[in-house]
Amino acid sequence: QPRLVIMLISPHYWESPFCLCELGALWAMAHDSFPLLIPPVTFADLKGVLTGIQAGRINDKATLNNLKDAVAA
């Protein structure tokens, strides 16, 4: 039982059958997750079960501070 799943959403993420299977398992098991968008991925690129979820940019200081807090909790 993971406490938190850190997702690195890159262009290759969407092309990987393994990553998409992991995403389905994460969604089905309702684990807490922290999606990080890796440029050039944008919020508009989030689709499927990721539509409308809270995500942050990997190069954003506030996002990384939030991640630190989530990991420390």
Secondary structure, 3 states (H helix, E strand, C coil): CCCCEEEEECHHHHHCHHHHHHHHHHHHHCCCEEEEECCCCCHHHCCHHHCCCCCEECCCHHHHHHHHHHHHC
